[in-house]
């Protein structure tokens, strides 16, 4: 236990989960003052080995900017592990994106959740109208587009693909437009077979792991007990945790094999690593 960046005493657990099934693979308890990526590469290595022992031959690591550990990218790439991590939008990256030709960007086409909606119509949105009426600052998304380039991290020997997401934001106050701005988001990956849209979709898919974190943190309260290993709490609450993950992965493999029919390739694994404050990042395949 130690003081966190919020100035309160607590812990900073690291959670790695299988995104395919949402099951936790590893939970490592750490002091509250530890950074998010502390020891994450060791846990991810264990998760990769566990998924491969369970029959997965394709593994994809997904994580946010705190898990872009450039010293380990070459090693994972040589081992045949794919990854999609967020990358910090530092001044060098932003300048490079701003200096690219405007026509080289491609419009981002996000995949629809449903081909045909069977749900009833949503109620009209009134929050934006209230913001306009009261003259508050309102930032509205106009468009999204993408581009990519090659980049070699300073602690890596290889170059990797950087996918850029540019958001066109308009700032309004009341009925007046007071400015426009671009916000940039960057993703690093070694998978060049994915389209730019697919890379962004993979990274956004990691956000679903927040639901698992919420269940562990405030549901079974597995991340609250002051014990050395948070796995003990999973066992106390009867949660399907790391003790049965091998059987669960085999069951998932059998189910997906039947679902795939004649498909001969083995299914891929997706897991996520996260921390209690934001708990987000993933191992997937």
Secondary structure, DSSP 4 states (H G I P E B T S, - for coil): -EE-TTS-EEB--EEEEETTTTEEEEEE--BTTS-TTTTHHHHHHHHHHHHHHTT--EEEEEE-GGG--GGGHHHHHHTT-EEEEEE---HHHHHHHHTS-GGG-EE--PPPS-SS--SPPPPPP-HHHHHHHTT-EEEEEEEEEEEEEEE--TT-SS-EEEEEEEEEEEEEETTEEEEEEEEEEEEEES--SS-HHHHHHHHHHGGGHHHHHHIIIIIS-TTTS--S-THHHHHHTT---GGGHHHHHHHHHHHHHHHHTT--SPPEEEEEEEETTT--EEEE-
